[in-house]
Structures are given as C-alpha cells and as structure tokens.
Amino acid sequence: MKDPQMDNQNQLQEEKERLIRCLKKSVKHLMEESVTKKTVHEESSNVSAVCSSVDNCLQAGLRRRSLGLFKTNSSSALLQKISKECGEAFAVLRRIEELEKVGRS
C-alpha cells in the first residue's frame, strides 16, 4: 500500500523541479535574445516568461537560491554587482545602506 504523504511529497518535489527547469529555460532564452539582439526590450516575451517563471517559483515556495553566479545567496550581492552599470540599482543600494545605518542608531 502506498503512503499518501510520500506520494504528496514526491509530487511536490517533481513540481518544484519542473518549475526550476522552466525558469532555467526561460533565462536561457532571455540570454540568447540579449546576445543576438545586443539589447532586450522590457516588453520582450522572454522578459515576461522569466517574470512569470519567477512568480510561479515564488508561489510554490521556492525562495532560496543556491550559491552560483555571485557565490552568495544575498540579494544585496546581486544589487552590488549590477549597481556598477545601473544607476537605479546603485540608488537602491545606497538607500538600503542609509536605512541600515538609521536602524543601528
């Protein structure tokens, strides 16, 4: 006799793996577009696909990021990396630092 709890856990794990594969595929398509077109417009279907995939992952409870590109799981590390070339990210990073200073006081 099958254990219903184990079946449910297996189904959840399979769904999470499917969502991650879908996200990776969406990111790959977006990266390919950026290489071939040298720019990606915010209204690109590939941008929408990545956003949709991220949303699906978050709704399924997939929130942690394995160590990878930035060797850390910190959102601030990502902000620091992109703030070198993106003024908006730099402004957000500075604002976070200001708020952290106020919080310590």
Secondary structure, DSSP 8 states (H G I E B T S, - for coil): ---HHHHHHHHHHHHHHHHHHHHHHHHHHHHHHHHHHSS--TT-HHHHHHHHHHHHHHHTT-----S-TTSS--HHHHHHHHTTT-HHHHHHHHHHHHHHHHHH-
